[in-house]
Amino acid sequence: MITDKSKLFISDNLILASVLKSKGFEIVNINKENPRHSFFEFLQTNELAEAVRSYWSRSLLLEPISFALSMKELKTMLYDHSFQTL
C-alpha cells in the first residue's frame, strides 16, 4: 500500500472510479476506514489526470460493457468483506 497520499488520486465517486478502472487504471486501495464512506485510490499519473479531465469535460469515450463490468466489480469490492486491497 502506498502511504504517500501525494502520489495518489483519491475519489469517492463510484462512477468516475468505474470509468478509470474500465480504462485500465489500477486501484491501489479502497479506503474503508469510515464504514459509511469509501475512497478509491489510484496511482497518480499524467495519463490518469488527463482521463479525469476528459471525464469531467464529457469527452472521454469508453466501451459500455467494460464500464458496466468495472462498476459491478467495484461494488463487489465495496460490499464484500473478504476483499482485501493489495
Backbone as a ProteinNet text record, in pm:
[ID]
protein_1_A
[PRIMARY]
MITDKSKLFISDNLILASVLKSKGFEIVNINKENPRHSFFEFLQTNELAEAVRSYWSRSLLLEPISFALSMKELKTMLYDHSFQTL
[TERTIARY]
83.9	0	89.1	50.9	126.5	84.5	182.5	149.4	159.4	230.5	243.4	121.2	24.5	-102.1	-83.5	29.2	51.3	74.7	104.1	126.3	-1.1	-112.9	-238.1	-342.7	-429	-552.6	-659.7	-731.7	-831.5	-967.6	-1065.6	-1201.3	-1301.3	-1412.5	-1522.4	-1632.7	-1606.5	-1703.4	-1700.1	-1802.5	-1808.4	-1807.5	-1879.6	-1885	-1749.4	-1684.6	-1551.5	-1453.6	-1455.7	-1366.5	-1393.5	-1519.7	-1554.1	-1502.2	-1513.9	-1462.2	-1311.6	-1240.8	-1094.8	-1053	-1123.2	-1091.7	-1116	-1224	-1253.2	-1153.1	-1086.7	-982.9	-846.1	-839.6	-717	-633.6	-683	-607.8	-634.3	-527.6	-536.8	-570.6	-667.7	-699.7	-595.5	-523.5	-421.5	-477.5	-593.2	-653.9	-796.8	-880.6	-1011.6	-1010.7	-1009.8	-1005.2	-1146.5	-1163.4	-1293.9	-1290.7	-1203	-1192.5	-1325.2	-1397.9	-1531.9	-1628.6	-1700.3	-1786.9	-1899.9	-1927.8	-2036	-1985.1	-1852.6	-1797.9	-1661.7	-1648.9	-1524.1	-1459.3	-1326.1	-1248.8	-1165.2	-1169.5	-1091.5	-958.7	-849.9	-716	-646.7	-600.8	-528.2	-391.4	-293.2	-162	-175.5	-132.4	-143.5	-41.9	-88.9	-2.3	-58.4	22.8	-25.3	-142	-135.4	-241	-371.9	-362.3	-481.5	-539.4	-454.6	-502.3	-574.1	-521.5	-584.8	-719.4	-727	-853.1	-958.3	-916.9	-1009.8	-1058.3	-967.3	-1007.7	-1107	-1078.6	-1167.9	-1303.4	-1304.4	-1429.6	-1515.2	-1454.9	-1531.5	-1570.7	-1495.7	-1532.1	-1626.5	-1662.3	-1755.6	-1702.2	-1569.9	-1511.8	-1446.8	-1451.9	-1390.8	-1481.8	-1424.7	-1500	-1455.8	-1550.9	-1515.7	-1618.9	-1581.5	-1664.9	-1767.7	-1897.6	-2000.4	-2000.3	-1975.2	-1975.7	-1859.4	-1744.8	-1629.7	-1662.5	-1730.1	-1770.5	-1864.9	-1965.1	-2062.6	-1995.8	-1904.9	-1833.7	-1745	-1680.3	-1596.5	-1679.6	-1795.7	-1881.3	-1928.9	-1966.5	-2011.4	-1898.2	-1777.1	-1663.3	-1632.9	-1639.7	-1614.4	-1718.6	-1844.7	-1948.7	-1923	-1877.8	-1842.7	-1728	-1626.2	-1512.1	-1556.5	-1652.8	-1700	-1774.7	-1860.3	-1953	-1913.7	-1816.1	-1771.2	-1660.8	-1687.6	-1592.8	-1467.2	-1469.3	-1349.7	-1248.6	-1289.5	-1198.4	-1091.5	-967.7	-852.1	-776.5	-744.7	-664	-519.9	-447.2	-308.8	-220.2
-117	0	124.2	224.3	349.1	438	486.6	570.1	719.2	756.1	896.4	935.1	1001.1	1034.9	1132.5	1205.2	1299.3	1227	1097.5	1018.9	948.2	979.8	912.5	1009.2	957.4	1024.8	955.6	1030.6	973.8	1032.9	944.9	990.2	899	958.1	878.6	859.7	899.9	894.2	755.5	675.9	538.6	535.2	626.3	625.4	661.9	766.9	803.8	688.8	626.1	513.4	398.9	374.4	269.1	303	428.3	472.9	452.5	497.9	484.1	337.9	254.4	111.4	51.3	91.2	36.2	84.8	198.4	249.1	187.7	98.8	25.2	77.4	178.1	229.1	139.6	105.5	10.6	80.9	26.4	74.2	15.3	102.4	52.7	29	91.9	71.1	124.2	64.4	121.6	148.4	276.2	316.1	306.3	211.9	187.3	218.1	311.1	342.8	389.8	468.2	509	406.6	331.6	226	278.4	407.9	464	539.9	546.4	625.5	569.1	526.6	468	559.6	549.1	627.5	533.5	556.4	478	548.7	473.7	530.7	471.4	559.6	524.2	589.4	528.6	590.5	709.2	826.8	948.7	946.1	958.3	967.6	1077.2	1120.1	1219.1	1164	1035.1	972.9	968.4	938.6	934.9	1075.9	1175	1313.3	1355.9	1317.1	1350.2	1278.6	1153.4	1079.5	1146.4	1193.6	1262.1	1392.5	1468.5	1592.7	1560.5	1456	1416.8	1372.8	1303.4	1260.9	1383	1479.2	1596.6	1687.7	1684.1	1767	1692.9	1570.6	1486.8	1449.9	1438.1	1399.9	1261.7	1194.1	1062.3	955.7	873.3	764.5	632.5	542	409.9	309.3	184.8	73.8	45.7	50.3	40.7	-89.3	-200.3	-326.8	-330.2	-279.2	-270.6	-183.5	-71.6	16.3	-56.1	-123.2	-193.1	-301.5	-376	-480.6	-420	-308	-241.2	-193.2	-135.4	-88.2	-205.1	-313.8	-431.6	-483.8	-489.4	-536.6	-442.8	-311.9	-217.3	-229.6	-248.8	-267.3	-393.4	-498	-620.3	-593.3	-520.5	-487.7	-405.2	-316.9	-231.8	-309.5	-401	-464.5	-604.4	-665.2	-799	-782.4	-824.8	-806.8	-892.4	-988.4	-1071.4	-1003.5	-895.8	-827.6	-752.2	-773.2	-702.3	-637.1	-509.4	-444.8	-490.1	-470.2	-515	-440.3
0	0	0	-76.7	-85.7	29.6	106.6	221.6	189.8	84	44.3	-38	26.8	-38.7	-154.7	-160.1	-270.4	-402.9	-397.9	-518.9	-564.7	-498	-526.8	-578.7	-664.5	-699.3	-617.1	-535.7	-445.4	-479	-492	-522	-452.5	-412.9	-358.4	-461.9	-585.2	-693.6	-758.7	-733	-784.6	-937.3	-999.3	-1145.8	-1204.3	-1151.7	-1200.2	-1178.5	-1062.3	-1035.3	-1133	-1164.2	-1260.2	-1399.2	-1438	-1567.1	-1572.7	-1468.2	-1467	-1470.3	-1393.5	-1393.1	-1531.6	-1596.7	-1729.1	-1833	-1806.3	-1896.2	-1864.4	-1765.5	-1737.2	-1622.2	-1549.7	-1434.6	-1314.6	-1244.7	-1133.5	-1003.1	-932.3	-798.2	-703.9	-632.4	-540.9	-401	-372.6	-241.7	-244.4	-163.9	-134.1	15.6	49.5	189.9	246.8	340.3	401.8	550.5	590.9	733.8	790.8	712.9	752.5	692.9	774.7	721	631.4	633.8	552.9	430.6	413.3	302.7	263.8	139.8	91.2	-11.5	-21.3	-116.3	-202.4	-333.6	-428.4	-449.9	-441.2	-454.8	-576.4	-664.3	-786.2	-780.5	-842.3	-856	-949.4	-906	-986.8	-1100.7	-1222.5	-1339.8	-1429.7	-1525.5	-1621.8	-1702.4	-1737.7	-1815.8	-1737.2	-1608.2	-1525	-1512.3	-1490.6	-1480	-1607.8	-1722.5	-1849.9	-1863.7	-1819	-1823.4	-1733.9	-1617.5	-1527	-1589.7	-1650.8	-1719.6	-1832.4	-1907.6	-2017.4	-1964.6	-1852.2	-1789.4	-1755.3	-1684.6	-1640.9	-1756.2	-1865.1	-1980.9	-2075.9	-2039.2	-2115.9	-2253.8	-2264.1	-2393.4	-2390.6	-2277.8	-2263.6	-2325.2	-2409.4	-2470.7	-2409.5	-2389.5	-2339.7	-2385.3	-2373.8	-2417.5	-2306.8	-2338	-2234.3	-2154.1	-2217.3	-2141.9	-2043.8	-2084	-1994.1	-1872.9	-1896.9	-1787.4	-1691.6	-1746.5	-1662.8	-1578.8	-1638.7	-1564	-1455.3	-1485.9	-1386.5	-1268.7	-1296.2	-1187.6	-1101.5	-1164.4	-1089	-999.7	-1055.2	-976.9	-860.2	-882.1	-773	-663.2	-700.8	-598.9	-517.6	-583.9	-512.1	-415	-461.6	-374.9	-253.9	-274.2	-164.5	-58.1	-102.1	-8.3	35.4	-29.3	9.2	113.6	233.5	344	328.5	238.3	219.3	127.2	57.4	-34.5	42.5	2.6	59.2	-53.9	-41.2	-145.2	-132.7	-242	-247.6	-152.5
[MASK]
++++++++++++++++++++++++++++++++++++++++++++++++++++++++++++++++++++++++++++++++++++++

